[in-house]
């Protein structure tokens, strides 16, 4: 044992590392690297509001079609290509939306998602209602809540008309934290 201690002291004096010390340092380095890689998205999420990250960097005006494709006093399903796409998205980058044309250049463009849990709503022209098949949410033709579990109306995309084409500002998810306009109109008794 005394000889072993002498060797350890001799190795420490010459600066040589034992096998155990070498593996410990490599293990600590790899663990530190893994923690850093895993922590970067969390740190980015927490710091981005402080550095003023541009939330609208993916917003783009996208054409839905010619005005002639949307007859007055009708609601039609339209699709657009999401500006936030990746190679693996396939057909999921084609997003549907409901386009309601009142008169002239007066439109409403609704996200297809129910405001309750995001299921796709369907338009029923016979009753003039949007209905969610998942939990029974119902919306009036103007997107306001009629009944069921949704706490609010359908989300709307901002739109504009340019050169005879209907365009929407896409590239955002329709949630309360985005700039998408929220339908919060109250509806009086109709009878």
N, C-alpha and C positions, 0 to 999 in steps of 0.2 A: 504494500500500500504506500509505503513511503516513497518507493520508486515511482509509482504512478503520479503522486503529487508533484514530484520533482519534474516529471515530463509535462504536466499541465502547466506548472510555473514556467518551464522552459518555452512552451508553445506560446504562452501569453507574452512573454518577454520578446519573442521574435515576431509577434503579430499574426501568427498562423491561427486559423479558426478550426475548431474541431468539426467533425461531420455533423454533430447534433446542432452546433451553433449555426453552421452553414444552412442546414435545412430549416431551422427556426426562422432565420432571416428571410429566406425565400418564401416560406409560408406567410410571414407577416407582410411581405411585399405583395404577394398575390391576393391576400385578403384585403389589403388596402386598395388595390386596384379594383377588385370586385365591388367594394363599398362605394368607391368613387363613381364607377359606371352606373350602379343602381341609384345613387343619390342625385345624379345630374338632372334627370327629368323632374324630380321633386323640387330641387333647388330652382330650376328654370320656371316651374309653375309658381313658386312662391315669390320669386324676384321679378317676374315679368310685369306685374302692375306697377312696381316701383320704378322701373326703367322706361315705362311708357311704351311697351310693345304694341305694335299696330295690330289691333284686333280685326281691322277691315282689310288686311292685306290680300285676302282671297276674294273679296267682294268684286263682282263684275256685273256689268249690264249684259244680259243674255237675251237674245231674241226668242220669243215664243212662237211667232208667226205673223202673217199678214192680218190686218184688221178684218179682212173678209172671211177669215177662218173662224171668227167668233161672232155669230149673229147676235143682234140686239135682243135683250130680254131672255137670254139663254145662258146656261152654265155648261161648259165643256171641259173635258180632261185634256191637259196638254203635258208635254214632257220636255225637259231641258237637260243639258249635260252639265253635271256638277263641275265647277271649276277646280274643286279640290279632289283630284283623282290620282290614282297610282296605277301602275301596271297590272296589279292583281285584281282591280275592281271589276273588270268585265262589264256586264250589262247593269250592274248595280249603280253605275255612275249616271244612269238616266233616271232623273227624278221626276215623278208626276206632280202636278199641281192642278187645282181647279180654277178655271177662269170664268168669271161672271161678268158679262157685259150688260150694263144697264142701258144707256143710250149714248150715242156718239162716241166720244173718247173717254167715257166714264166706266172704269173697270174696277173689279176687285179680284185679286189673285190670292187664293188661299193655299196654304200648305196642306198637303193631303193628310197630315197626321192629326189625330184626335188630341185635344189638349189634356186629356186625362192620362193616358199611358202611351200615346203615340201610335195606336193602331191606325191603319188607313181608313178614312171615312169614304162613304159612297154617296153619290148624289142621286136622289129619287125625284125626277121632274114631276111625276104625278102628284106628289104631296108637297113639292117645293121644299124638301128637307135634306140635309146631310145627315147620314146615320152611321154610327160606329158599330160594327158587328161584334166587337169584343165584349163590351160591358153596357151596351144600350145607350150610349151618348147620342143626343139629337141636337142638331143646330138648324136655325132658320137659314133661309137662302142668303141673308146678308152676313152669315158667319157667326151671329150671336148665339149664345147657348139657349136651347129650348128646354131640355130636360136631361136627366141622367146624372152620372157621376162627374162629368167634366166641370171644373170650377170656373171656367171662362170660355170665351168664344174661340173660334179658329184663328190661327195666326195668319197674317197677311204678309205678302211680299210687297215691297215698294215697287211701283211700276211707272213707266213713262211710255209715250207714243212718239216715235221718231220715224219720219219718212214712210208713214203708213204701216209701221210694224209695231207690235206690242213687245215691250222689253221689261224684264224684271231684274231687280238687283239680287243676284244669287251668290252663293258662296258662304252662306251662314246657315246654321241650324236654327229652325224656328223654336226658340225657347224664350223665357222671360228675360234672360240675361243678354239677349242680342237686341239689335235695333229694329228688328221686325215689329211692325205695328201690331198691337194686340187688340182684338175685338172685345171691348168692354161696354158696349152700348147696352143700356137697359131697355127692355121691351115692355111696354105697357100691356094691359089686358086687351085682347082683341076679341071681338065677339061679334 
